[in-house]
Amino acid sequence: MSQILTALQSSGVPIADTRSGGTVTKNRIEIADALALLVPGPTSISPTSGGLGATLTVTINGNNFTTGSTVSFGAGISVTTVSFLSSSQLRASISISSTAAPGPRNVTVTSNNGAVGTLPNAFTVSPSPPTITSLSPSTVASSGQAFTLTVNGTRFTSASVVQVNGSNRTTTFVSASQLTALILA
Protein backbone atom coordinates (compact mmCIF):
# COMPACT_ATOMS: atom_id res chain seq x y z
CA MET A 1 0.00 0.00 0.00
CA SER A 2 2.85 2.40 0.80
CA GLN A 3 4.27 1.84 -2.73
CA ILE A 4 0.97 2.97 -4.25
CA LEU A 5 0.74 6.03 -1.98
CA THR A 6 4.34 6.99 -2.78
CA ALA A 7 3.71 6.60 -6.52
CA LEU A 8 0.57 8.76 -6.34
CA GLN A 9 2.34 11.43 -4.28
CA SER A 10 5.50 11.58 -6.37
CA SER A 11 3.99 11.63 -9.88
CA GLY A 12 2.30 14.50 -11.61
CA VAL A 13 2.88 18.22 -11.91
CA PRO A 14 3.45 20.26 -8.72
CA ILE A 15 0.51 22.58 -7.93
CA ALA A 16 0.88 25.47 -5.47
CA ASP A 17 -2.00 26.57 -3.25
CA THR A 18 -1.27 30.22 -2.44
CA ARG A 19 -4.42 31.01 -0.45
CA SER A 20 -4.06 32.85 2.83
CA GLY A 21 -2.48 30.83 5.57
CA GLY A 22 0.70 29.94 3.65
CA THR A 23 1.69 28.34 0.39
CA VAL A 24 1.35 24.58 0.08
CA THR A 25 2.69 22.69 -2.94
CA LYS A 26 1.57 19.16 -3.75
CA ASN A 27 1.77 17.06 -6.89
CA ARG A 28 -1.39 16.66 -8.91
CA ILE A 29 -2.40 12.99 -9.01
CA GLU A 30 -1.61 11.54 -12.43
CA ILE A 31 -2.80 7.94 -12.53
CA ALA A 32 -0.86 7.02 -15.70
CA ASP A 33 2.39 8.44 -14.29
CA ALA A 34 1.84 6.74 -10.93
CA LEU A 35 1.12 3.42 -12.63
CA ALA A 36 4.37 3.72 -14.60
CA LEU A 37 6.21 3.95 -11.27
CA LEU A 38 4.62 0.70 -10.06
CA VAL A 39 4.84 -1.51 -13.16
CA PRO A 40 8.13 -3.18 -14.08
CA GLY A 41 9.39 -1.82 -17.37
CA PRO A 42 11.88 -4.03 -19.22
CA THR A 43 13.70 -1.90 -21.81
CA SER A 44 16.45 -4.17 -23.18
CA ILE A 45 18.01 -7.60 -22.79
CA SER A 46 21.38 -9.14 -23.54
CA PRO A 47 21.96 -11.43 -25.32
CA THR A 48 18.98 -10.96 -27.62
CA SER A 49 18.98 -14.47 -29.09
CA GLY A 50 19.83 -18.09 -28.40
CA GLY A 51 19.84 -21.33 -30.34
CA LEU A 52 17.76 -24.44 -29.87
CA GLY A 53 19.01 -26.53 -26.94
CA ALA A 54 21.06 -23.64 -25.50
CA THR A 55 21.43 -22.72 -21.83
CA LEU A 56 22.09 -19.01 -21.33
CA THR A 57 22.32 -16.28 -18.72
CA VAL A 58 20.31 -13.24 -19.85
CA THR A 59 20.49 -9.74 -18.37
CA ILE A 60 17.24 -7.76 -18.39
CA ASN A 61 17.53 -3.97 -18.04
CA GLY A 62 14.64 -1.66 -17.20
CA ASN A 63 12.97 -0.07 -14.20
CA ASN A 64 10.79 -0.84 -11.20
CA PHE A 65 12.15 -4.36 -10.72
CA THR A 66 11.65 -5.85 -7.27
CA THR A 67 13.16 -8.65 -5.24
CA GLY A 68 11.20 -11.78 -6.09
CA SER A 69 10.44 -10.69 -9.67
CA THR A 70 9.88 -13.46 -12.20
CA VAL A 71 10.67 -13.51 -15.91
CA SER A 72 9.01 -15.35 -18.79
CA PHE A 73 10.21 -15.90 -22.36
CA GLY A 74 7.21 -17.92 -23.61
CA ALA A 75 6.69 -21.52 -24.70
CA GLY A 76 9.76 -23.72 -25.02
CA ILE A 77 12.00 -21.59 -22.79
CA SER A 78 12.42 -22.55 -19.14
CA VAL A 79 13.60 -19.95 -16.65
CA THR A 80 15.61 -21.76 -13.96
CA THR A 81 16.66 -18.80 -11.78
CA VAL A 82 16.08 -15.05 -11.59
CA SER A 83 18.52 -12.86 -9.68
CA PHE A 84 17.57 -9.36 -8.56
CA LEU A 85 20.62 -7.14 -9.17
CA SER A 86 18.91 -3.77 -8.72
CA SER A 87 15.62 -1.99 -9.43
CA SER A 88 16.92 -1.56 -12.99
CA GLN A 89 18.51 -4.97 -13.65
CA LEU A 90 17.64 -8.66 -13.38
CA ARG A 91 19.63 -11.72 -14.46
CA ALA A 92 17.86 -14.89 -15.58
CA SER A 93 19.23 -18.35 -16.35
CA ILE A 94 17.26 -19.90 -19.20
CA SER A 95 17.15 -23.19 -21.10
CA ILE A 96 15.82 -23.27 -24.64
CA SER A 97 14.17 -26.56 -25.56
CA SER A 98 15.53 -28.30 -28.65
CA THR A 99 11.92 -28.41 -29.89
CA ALA A 100 11.10 -24.72 -29.24
CA ALA A 101 9.63 -22.89 -32.23
CA PRO A 102 12.24 -20.53 -33.71
CA GLY A 103 11.32 -16.85 -33.83
CA PRO A 104 10.86 -13.73 -31.72
CA ARG A 105 9.58 -13.87 -28.12
CA ASN A 106 8.15 -11.33 -25.71
CA VAL A 107 10.03 -10.98 -22.44
CA THR A 108 7.66 -10.46 -19.50
CA VAL A 109 8.69 -9.36 -16.00
CA THR A 110 6.26 -9.86 -13.13
CA SER A 111 7.08 -8.06 -9.89
CA ASN A 112 6.42 -9.50 -6.47
CA ASN A 113 3.26 -7.35 -6.20
CA GLY A 114 1.82 -8.92 -9.36
CA ALA A 115 2.47 -5.95 -11.67
CA VAL A 116 3.48 -7.05 -15.18
CA GLY A 117 5.62 -5.37 -17.84
CA THR A 118 6.40 -6.80 -21.28
CA LEU A 119 9.08 -6.01 -23.86
CA PRO A 120 7.69 -7.24 -27.21
CA ASN A 121 9.88 -9.33 -29.54
CA ALA A 122 12.92 -8.81 -27.30
CA PHE A 123 14.43 -12.30 -27.59
CA THR A 124 14.74 -14.55 -30.63
CA VAL A 125 15.04 -18.33 -30.66
CA SER A 126 17.44 -19.00 -33.52
CA PRO A 127 17.00 -22.10 -35.65
CA SER A 128 19.81 -24.62 -35.66
CA PRO A 129 22.16 -24.15 -38.60
CA PRO A 130 21.97 -26.64 -41.46
CA THR A 131 24.49 -29.47 -41.64
CA ILE A 132 25.98 -31.09 -44.72
CA THR A 133 26.27 -34.88 -44.67
CA SER A 134 27.42 -35.54 -48.26
CA LEU A 135 28.11 -34.03 -51.68
CA SER A 136 27.53 -35.63 -55.06
CA PRO A 137 29.66 -35.80 -57.06
CA SER A 138 32.28 -35.83 -54.33
CA THR A 139 35.16 -35.12 -56.73
CA VAL A 140 35.45 -33.45 -60.15
CA ALA A 141 38.29 -32.57 -62.48
CA SER A 142 39.50 -28.98 -62.05
CA SER A 143 39.20 -28.28 -65.77
CA GLY A 144 35.91 -30.12 -66.24
CA GLN A 145 32.59 -28.92 -67.55
CA ALA A 146 29.72 -27.30 -65.64
CA PHE A 147 27.79 -29.74 -63.43
CA THR A 148 25.00 -29.92 -60.88
CA LEU A 149 26.16 -30.43 -57.31
CA THR A 150 23.77 -32.25 -54.99
CA VAL A 151 24.12 -31.31 -51.32
CA ASN A 152 22.58 -33.69 -48.78
CA GLY A 153 22.12 -32.74 -45.13
CA THR A 154 19.61 -31.46 -42.60
CA ARG A 155 17.65 -28.29 -41.81
CA PHE A 156 17.83 -26.73 -45.28
CA THR A 157 15.26 -24.03 -46.05
CA SER A 158 14.04 -22.38 -49.22
CA ALA A 159 16.43 -19.51 -48.36
CA SER A 160 19.52 -21.80 -48.22
CA VAL A 161 22.29 -20.94 -50.68
CA VAL A 162 25.24 -23.13 -51.70
CA GLN A 163 28.58 -21.32 -51.71
CA VAL A 164 31.77 -22.50 -53.39
CA ASN A 165 34.97 -20.66 -52.50
CA GLY A 166 32.86 -17.94 -50.82
CA SER A 167 30.69 -17.25 -53.88
CA ASN A 168 26.96 -17.90 -54.00
CA ARG A 169 25.85 -20.42 -56.61
CA THR A 170 22.43 -20.71 -58.22
CA THR A 171 20.69 -23.01 -55.73
CA THR A 172 17.51 -25.06 -55.96
CA PHE A 173 15.75 -26.11 -52.76
CA VAL A 174 14.69 -29.74 -53.21
CA SER A 175 13.76 -30.53 -49.61
CA ALA A 176 14.83 -29.88 -46.02
CA SER A 177 17.50 -32.55 -46.61
CA GLN A 178 18.65 -31.75 -50.17
CA LEU A 179 19.80 -28.80 -52.32
CA THR A 180 21.20 -28.69 -55.83
CA ALA A 181 23.53 -26.03 -57.22
CA LEU A 182 24.84 -25.26 -60.68
CA ILE A 183 28.64 -25.19 -60.67
CA LEU A 184 30.04 -23.49 -63.75
CA ALA A 185 33.14 -24.76 -65.60
C-alpha positions in Angstrom: 0.0 0.0 0.0 2.9 2.4 0.8 4.3 1.8 -2.7 1.0 3.0 -4.3 0.7 6.0 -2.0 4.3 7.0 -2.8 3.7 6.6 -6.5 0.6 8.8 -6.3 2.3 11.4 -4.3 5.5 11.6 -6.4 4.0 11.6 -9.9 2.3 14.5 -11.6 2.9 18.2 -11.9 3.5 20.3 -8.7 0.5 22.6 -7.9 0.9 25.5 -5.5 -2.0 26.6 -3.2 -1.3 30.2 -2.4 -4.4 31.0 -0.5 -4.1 32.8 2.8 -2.5 30.8 5.6 0.7 29.9 3.7 1.7 28.3 0.4 1.4 24.6 0.1 2.7 22.7 -2.9 1.6 19.2 -3.8 1.8 17.1 -6.9 -1.4 16.7 -8.9 -2.4 13.0 -9.0 -1.6 11.5 -12.4 -2.8 7.9 -12.5 -0.9 7.0 -15.7 2.4 8.4 -14.3 1.8 6.7 -10.9 1.1 3.4 -12.6 4.4 3.7 -14.6 6.2 4.0 -11.3 4.6 0.7 -10.1 4.8 -1.5 -13.2 8.1 -3.2 -14.1 9.4 -1.8 -17.4 11.9 -4.0 -19.2 13.7 -1.9 -21.8 16.5 -4.2 -23.2 18.0 -7.6 -22.8 21.4 -9.1 -23.5 22.0 -11.4 -25.3 19.0 -11.0 -27.6 19.0 -14.5 -29.1 19.8 -18.1 -28.4 19.8 -21.3 -30.3 17.8 -24.4 -29.9 19.0 -26.5 -26.9 21.1 -23.6 -25.5 21.4 -22.7 -21.8 22.1 -19.0 -21.3 22.3 -16.3 -18.7 20.3 -13.2 -19.9 20.5 -9.7 -18.4 17.2 -7.8 -18.4 17.5 -4.0 -18.0 14.6 -1.7 -17.2 13.0 -0.1 -14.2 10.8 -0.8 -11.2 12.1 -4.4 -10.7 11.7 -5.8 -7.3 13.2 -8.6 -5.2 11.2 -11.8 -6.1 10.4 -10.7 -9.7 9.9 -13.5 -12.2 10.7 -13.5 -15.9 9.0 -15.3 -18.8 10.2 -15.9 -22.4 7.2 -17.9 -23.6 6.7 -21.5 -24.7 9.8 -23.7 -25.0 12.0 -21.6 -22.8 12.4 -22.6 -19.1 13.6 -19.9 -16.6 15.6 -21.8 -14.0 16.7 -18.8 -11.8 16.1 -15.0 -11.6 18.5 -12.9 -9.7 17.6 -9.4 -8.6 20.6 -7.1 -9.2 18.9 -3.8 -8.7 15.6 -2.0 -9.4 16.9 -1.6 -13.0 18.5 -5.0 -13.6 17.6 -8.7 -13.4 19.6 -11.7 -14.5 17.9 -14.9 -15.6 19.2 -18.3 -16.4 17.3 -19.9 -19.2 17.2 -23.2 -21.1 15.8 -23.3 -24.6 14.2 -26.6 -25.6 15.5 -28.3 -28.7 11.9 -28.4 -29.9 11.1 -24.7 -29.2 9.6 -22.9 -32.2 12.2 -20.5 -33.7 11.3 -16.9 -33.8 10.9 -13.7 -31.7 9.6 -13.9 -28.1 8.1 -11.3 -25.7 10.0 -11.0 -22.4 7.7 -10.5 -19.5 8.7 -9.4 -16.0 6.3 -9.9 -13.1 7.1 -8.1 -9.9 6.4 -9.5 -6.5 3.3 -7.3 -6.2 1.8 -8.9 -9.4 2.5 -6.0 -11.7 3.5 -7.0 -15.2 5.6 -5.4 -17.8 6.4 -6.8 -21.3 9.1 -6.0 -23.9 7.7 -7.2 -27.2 9.9 -9.3 -29.5 12.9 -8.8 -27.3 14.4 -12.3 -27.6 14.7 -14.6 -30.6 15.0 -18.3 -30.7 17.4 -19.0 -33.5 17.0 -22.1 -35.7 19.8 -24.6 -35.7 22.2 -24.1 -38.6 22.0 -26.6 -41.5 24.5 -29.5 -41.6 26.0 -31.1 -44.7 26.3 -34.9 -44.7 27.4 -35.5 -48.3 28.1 -34.0 -51.7 27.5 -35.6 -55.1 29.7 -35.8 -57.1 32.3 -35.8 -54.3 35.2 -35.1 -56.7 35.4 -33.4 -60.1 38.3 -32.6 -62.5 39.5 -29.0 -62.1 39.2 -28.3 -65.8 35.9 -30.1 -66.2 32.6 -28.9 -67.5 29.7 -27.3 -65.6 27.8 -29.7 -63.4 25.0 -29.9 -60.9 26.2 -30.4 -57.3 23.8 -32.3 -55.0 24.1 -31.3 -51.3 22.6 -33.7 -48.8 22.1 -32.7 -45.1 19.6 -31.5 -42.6 17.6 -28.3 -41.8 17.8 -26.7 -45.3 15.3 -24.0 -46.0 14.0 -22.4 -49.2 16.4 -19.5 -48.4 19.5 -21.8 -48.2 22.3 -20.9 -50.7 25.2 -23.1 -51.7 28.6 -21.3 -51.7 31.8 -22.5 -53.4 35.0 -20.7 -52.5 32.9 -17.9 -50.8 30.7 -17.3 -53.9 27.0 -17.9 -54.0 25.8 -20.4 -56.6 22.4 -20.7 -58.2 20.7 -23.0 -55.7 17.5 -25.1 -56.0 15.7 -26.1 -52.8 14.7 -29.7 -53.2 13.8 -30.5 -49.6 14.8 -29.9 -46.0 17.5 -32.5 -46.6 18.7 -31.7 -50.2 19.8 -28.8 -52.3 21.2 -28.7 -55.8 23.5 -26.0 -57.2 24.8 -25.3 -60.7 28.6 -25.2 -60.7 30.0 -23.5 -63.8 33.1 -24.8 -65.6 
